[in-house]
């Protein structure tokens, strides 16, 4: 009896062990199958030896190579191709003249980019060939590249390599970095152009040419590697705002040197690109001994001061593009396309109530912008004056024109002072009521719509269009400096801008507690 029980116990133990073994084998088999199925979808981790010297650029390149995303997709989502030497060479081949000469200007980092179209039109006007201005734009940032592309302007993107950026030590100071980018765009682009065997005129955006600079170079042409303007006796330094570099062995060596110097030292101490070039030309400024000990001897170049027979206006403003182009407009030196002629098409509305409330002004501006985007697409909008005398009370003292033009480029917008220019006085004016059953294609010049015919409840083309209208219309009441100043809204001026994004409906706290036209610019909304 005891033997039988012992055998049964042994059999039970064997069965238990067998079951446990089967469970272990089943689990291992399941785990193996799971890992095998998962393996193609999991990237193998890369273990990097911390002592190995691997550059960030090579790591990125390796990552892109092993990425499942096709490399062409990655490249197509960047602006890398516009900064390549191949692209620059292509621009030079396409846009240079028969003497392999080209004109460039620099935009980026500020609102000058908004006026790139005007520069490009002016260069066409002074060109000896109407179909080619022998010019392109050098952009310093991605926004400037995008603006140029949207305007169909040929553009080269002046930027820094990743290795260069890794060497930066003070990357956060905005103004210093802006100066650094400007100098790099001038020196590095000029160096590359002469290396490719082309000659270049570089003029900044505040230079307005009245004739082609190629026709007014100092002769004999082959004598000089660099022709650069001066400051007309105000001080002895060269004027880096306008210069011409002829491709030669000397200019290649010199500008390659200058470009390298600027990359290495231009980011320090708010260095001026003008003073650096002046010092390297051994003109008036002199480099500090600290720099001289860190660099090789400066190569020589044959250069001469030259003012291109004064066939340009160099306004040299305080840096504001809006101030610059306002002055240029008054002087009549903007592009002919800006001033238009009797066959061009405009539209506006005459306002009799100059004390119109801000909310009603915005409703009218909203309606006009919607009309331009829908029914009157082929017409340039002339913003109404909201004043009987623009000489006494300008629109810019009432409306933040800078903010407005950031959204609605002056390529298709004219401010009311446009009507006071000698060049525009001859444009015919036709006053008619608005009718959606008529295209007005037969009306040249200015279509002056009657105020009462314009509906204030027009639907916007899109919800985002509505946002742009709301964000772009900021007024100053009363007019700044008795109608002579500039209406400008600082980002911290919450009293004027808080209500752009946030609605005051029932809010008992400031600024809504002190609800006025100043902090609620759409009091009435018949379009909703």
FENSUL-V120597 format. One record per backbone hydrogen bond with DSSP energy under -1.0 kcal/mol. CO is the residue of the C=O (numbers start at 1). NH is the residue of the N-H. E is the energy in kcal/mol with one decimal. If there is no record, write none. Layout:
co = <CO CO>
nh = <NH NH>
e = <E E>
This chain:
co = <1 2 3 4 5 6 7 8 9 10 11 12 13 14 15 16 17 18 19 20 21 22 23 24 25 26 27 28 29 30 31 32 33 34 35 38 39 49 52 55 56 57 58 59 60 61 62 70 70 71 72 75 79 80 81 82 84 85 86 87 88 89 90 91 92 97 100 101 102 103 104 105 107 111 112 113 115 116 117 118 119 120 121 122 129 134 137 138 139 141 142 143 144 145 146 147 148 149 154 156 161 162 165 173 174 175 176 177 178 179 180 181 182 183 184 186 187 188 189 190 191 192 193 194 199 200 201 202 204 206 208 212 213 220 225 226 227 228 229 231 239 241 242 243 244 245 248 249 250 251 252 253 254 255 256 257 258 259 260 261 262 265 268 272 273 274 275 276 277 278 279 288 289 291 302 302 304 307 308 311 313 320 321 322 323 324 325 326 327 328 335 335 336 341 344 345 346 347 348 352 353 357 358 359 360 361 362 363 364 365 366 367 368 369 371 376 380 381 389 389 395 395 396 397 398 399 400 401 402 404 404 409 412 414 415 416 417 421 421 424 428 430 432 435 440 445 446 447 448 451 462 463 464 465 466 467 468 474 480 480 481 483 490 492 493 493 494 497 498 504 512 525>
nh = <5 6 7 8 9 10 11 12 13 14 15 16 17 18 19 20 21 22 23 24 25 26 27 28 29 30 31 32 33 34 35 36 37 38 39 41 42 52 54 59 60 61 62 63 64 65 66 73 74 75 76 78 82 83 84 157 88 89 90 91 92 93 94 95 96 100 199 97 201 136 203 138 140 114 115 116 119 120 121 122 123 124 125 126 132 103 156 107 158 145 146 147 148 149 150 151 153 152 137 139 165 166 168 177 178 179 180 181 182 183 184 185 186 187 188 190 191 192 193 194 195 196 198 197 102 245 104 243 207 315 313 215 216 223 246 304 244 306 239 234 242 204 229 202 227 200 252 253 254 255 256 257 258 259 260 261 262 263 264 265 266 268 271 276 277 278 279 280 281 283 282 292 293 294 225 226 228 310 311 210 208 324 325 326 327 328 329 330 331 333 338 339 340 344 445 380 447 382 449 354 356 361 362 363 364 365 366 367 368 369 370 371 372 373 376 379 347 414 392 393 398 399 487 480 476 401 404 405 406 407 408 412 381 383 418 419 420 424 425 427 446 448 450 438 443 346 430 348 432 454 466 467 468 469 470 471 472 400 483 485 484 394 493 494 496 497 498 500 502 507 515 528>
e = <-1.9 -2.0 -2.2 -2.3 -2.3 -2.3 -2.7 -2.3 -2.2 -2.7 -2.4 -2.2 -2.6 -2.6 -2.5 -2.4 -2.7 -2.6 -2.4 -2.3 -2.6 -2.6 -2.4 -2.5 -2.4 -2.4 -2.5 -2.3 -2.4 -2.4 -2.4 -2.4 -2.1 -1.9 -2.0 -1.9 -1.3 -1.9 -1.1 -1.9 -2.4 -2.4 -2.5 -2.4 -2.5 -1.9 -2.0 -1.1 -1.4 -2.7 -2.2 -1.7 -1.0 -1.7 -1.0 -2.6 -2.0 -2.7 -2.0 -2.3 -2.3 -2.4 -1.9 -2.7 -1.6 -2.0 -2.8 -2.2 -2.7 -1.7 -2.0 -2.9 -2.2 -1.4 -1.8 -1.5 -1.5 -2.3 -2.2 -2.2 -2.2 -1.5 -1.9 -1.7 -1.2 -2.6 -2.7 -2.3 -2.7 -1.7 -2.5 -2.6 -2.2 -2.5 -2.5 -1.5 -2.9 -1.3 -2.5 -2.9 -2.1 -2.0 -1.2 -2.2 -2.2 -2.2 -1.9 -2.3 -2.0 -2.1 -2.1 -2.6 -2.0 -2.8 -2.0 -1.9 -2.3 -2.2 -2.4 -2.2 -1.9 -1.7 -2.2 -1.3 -1.5 -2.7 -2.8 -2.0 -1.7 -1.9 -2.1 -1.4 -1.6 -1.7 -2.6 -2.1 -3.3 -2.4 -3.4 -2.2 -1.3 -2.0 -2.3 -2.9 -2.7 -2.1 -2.4 -2.1 -2.7 -2.6 -1.8 -1.7 -2.6 -2.6 -1.9 -2.7 -2.6 -2.1 -2.0 -2.8 -2.3 -1.6 -1.3 -2.3 -2.2 -2.3 -2.3 -2.5 -1.8 -2.4 -1.4 -1.8 -1.8 -1.3 -2.8 -1.8 -2.1 -2.3 -1.6 -2.5 -2.7 -2.3 -2.7 -1.6 -2.2 -2.5 -1.9 -1.9 -1.9 -2.2 -1.0 -1.1 -2.1 -1.1 -2.3 -2.1 -2.1 -2.6 -2.6 -1.2 -1.1 -2.3 -2.5 -1.8 -2.1 -2.8 -2.7 -2.1 -2.3 -2.4 -2.2 -2.3 -2.1 -1.6 -3.4 -1.7 -2.0 -3.0 -1.1 -2.7 -2.0 -3.4 -3.6 -2.4 -3.3 -1.9 -2.3 -2.9 -1.1 -1.1 -2.0 -1.7 -1.9 -2.9 -2.4 -1.9 -2.0 -1.2 -1.0 -1.5 -3.1 -3.0 -1.4 -1.3 -1.8 -2.9 -3.0 -2.3 -1.7 -1.6 -1.4 -1.5 -2.3 -2.0 -2.1 -2.8 -1.6 -2.9 -1.1 -2.1 -1.4 -2.1 -2.4 -2.4 -1.8 -1.5 -2.3 -1.9 -1.6 -2.5 -1.0 -1.6>
